[in-house]
Amino acid sequence: MADTKSYRIAILWRGDREAREAAAPQNNRYHRIFEELMALGIRAEPAVYDEAFADEVREQLLAVDGVLVWVDPLHDGKTRAALDAMLRDIASRGPWVSAHPDVILKMGVKEVLYRTKHLGWGADTHLYRTPAEFHAALPPRLQSAGPSRRRPKAPIPRPPSPARASCMAPMRRRSRHCGPRWKASGLRR
């Protein structure tokens, strides 16, 4: 006999009480994940989290087979400290948790950029493990090297000169200043 168990997955994100009460698979930014899971026969349900109603969310998560977590480490001054403790407890009781808080800590999230900066895709990356280390090390680094840019500065687009602007007009309105650059330079074809 084939296994006909239908799995239940909770998709967890941060929100307030109103967001929790209004949450449905189709009215949030994760609606495509809900659709894909449902297409596989997996029952997916929203699980909006906040510390104010953490016990309610905890009971919900204990009743599912797995949890997909989409909560930023920092959001409006709140951290994942309480959530991570709750997720560890839930995972120890059976439901699968992705990504498990211990896995995230082991990966180091952004620390991987620092550890792999020598591999070709890296950049001049610095790691500050504590706020005190950051406050002590950053100002001297900025004074010695100056601020760094994350991406190359794009050229600032300039409006065309009036003569060149007429060249951009439709064919019937082009001025005598238009044409290949070799004509203006006196070069021949």
C-alpha positions in Angstrom: 0.0 0.0 0.0 1.4 3.4 -1.0 2.1 6.1 1.6 -0.8 8.6 1.4 0.3 10.8 4.3 -0.2 14.5 3.4 2.5 16.6 5.0 1.8 20.0 6.7 4.3 22.8 6.4 4.1 26.1 8.2 5.7 29.1 6.5 6.8 31.5 9.2 7.4 35.2 8.9 7.3 38.2 11.2 4.2 40.3 11.5 1.8 41.8 13.9 -1.5 40.5 15.2 -3.5 41.9 12.3 -1.2 40.3 9.8 -1.5 36.9 11.6 -5.3 37.1 11.6 -5.5 38.1 7.9 -2.8 35.7 6.7 -3.8 33.3 4.0 -1.7 31.3 1.4 -2.6 33.7 -1.4 -2.3 37.2 0.3 1.4 37.5 1.2 4.8 37.7 -0.4 5.3 34.0 -0.2 2.2 33.0 -2.2 4.3 31.3 -4.9 5.9 29.0 -2.2 2.4 28.1 -1.0 1.4 27.4 -4.6 4.4 25.1 -5.3 4.0 23.2 -2.1 0.3 22.7 -2.7 1.1 21.5 -6.2 3.2 18.8 -4.6 0.3 17.8 -2.4 1.8 19.4 0.7 -0.6 21.4 2.9 1.1 24.8 3.6 -0.2 27.2 6.1 0.9 30.7 7.2 2.5 31.2 10.6 2.9 34.9 11.3 5.2 35.4 14.3 5.8 38.1 16.9 7.0 37.8 20.5 3.6 39.2 21.7 1.9 36.0 20.6 4.8 33.5 20.5 3.0 30.9 22.6 0.2 30.8 20.0 2.7 30.4 17.2 4.6 27.7 19.1 1.4 25.6 19.5 0.8 25.9 15.8 4.3 24.9 14.8 4.2 21.8 17.1 1.2 20.6 15.1 2.9 20.6 11.7 5.5 18.4 10.1 7.9 21.2 9.1 8.6 24.9 9.3 10.1 27.1 6.6 11.4 30.2 8.4 11.6 33.6 6.7 12.5 36.0 9.5 15.3 38.5 9.2 17.9 38.6 12.0 17.0 42.2 12.8 13.6 43.8 12.1 12.4 47.1 13.6 14.7 46.7 16.5 13.7 43.1 17.2 16.1 40.2 17.0 15.6 36.4 16.5 16.8 35.5 20.0 13.4 34.4 21.4 12.3 32.9 18.0 15.5 30.9 17.7 15.1 29.5 21.2 11.5 28.5 20.3 12.6 26.9 17.0 15.3 24.9 18.7 12.7 23.5 21.1 10.2 22.8 18.4 12.8 21.0 16.3 13.8 18.9 19.4 10.1 17.7 19.6 9.8 16.4 16.0 8.9 19.0 13.4 11.6 19.7 10.8 12.8 23.4 11.0 14.5 25.1 8.0 16.8 26.8 8.5 17.5 25.5 12.0 19.0 28.3 14.1 22.1 26.2 14.9 22.8 25.7 11.2 22.6 29.5 10.6 25.0 30.1 13.5 27.4 27.5 12.2 27.3 29.0 8.7 27.9 32.4 10.1 25.5 33.9 7.5 27.6 37.0 6.5 30.8 35.6 8.0 31.1 33.4 4.9 31.9 36.5 2.9 34.8 37.2 5.2 36.0 33.6 5.2 36.0 33.3 1.4 37.3 36.7 0.4 40.4 35.2 -1.0 38.6 32.9 -3.5 38.2 35.3 -6.3 34.6 36.5 -5.8 35.5 38.2 -2.5 36.3 41.8 -1.8 38.0 43.8 0.9 35.9 42.4 3.6 36.3 43.0 7.4 34.7 41.1 10.2 33.7 42.8 13.5 32.4 40.3 16.0 31.2 42.8 18.6 29.9 46.3 18.6 33.0 47.4 20.6 35.3 45.8 18.0 33.4 47.7 15.3 33.6 51.0 17.1 37.3 50.6 17.8 38.4 49.3 14.3 36.2 51.1 11.8 37.2 54.8 12.3 41.0 54.1 11.8 40.3 51.9 8.8 38.2 54.6 7.2 40.8 57.3 7.9 43.6 55.2 6.4 41.8 53.8 3.3 38.8 56.1 2.9 35.3 54.9 2.5 34.8 51.9 0.1 32.2 51.5 -2.5 30.2 48.3 -2.9 29.8 48.7 -6.6 31.4 50.8 -9.3 30.0 54.3 -9.7 27.9 54.5 -12.8 28.4 57.4 -15.1 25.9 60.2 -14.7 23.7 60.4 -17.7 23.8 63.9 -19.3 21.1 65.4 -21.5 22.1 65.6 -25.1 23.1 68.9 -26.6 20.4 70.6 -28.6 22.0 69.5 -31.9 22.3 65.9 -30.8 18.8 66.0 -29.3 17.4 66.6 -32.8 19.2 63.5 -34.0 17.2 61.5 -31.5 13.9 62.7 -33.0 12.0 60.6 -35.5 13.5 60.5 -39.0 11.2 63.1 -40.5 12.3 65.7 -38.0 16.1 65.1 -37.9 18.3 68.2 -38.3 21.3 68.6 -40.6 23.6 68.0 -37.6 22.7 64.3 -37.6 24.6 61.6 -39.3 27.7 59.5 -38.9 30.6 61.0 -37.0 32.9 60.5 -40.0 30.9 63.2 -41.9 31.4 65.7 -39.1 35.1 64.9 -38.9 35.7 65.3 -42.6 36.8 61.6 -43.0 35.7 59.7 -46.0 34.1 56.3 -46.2 
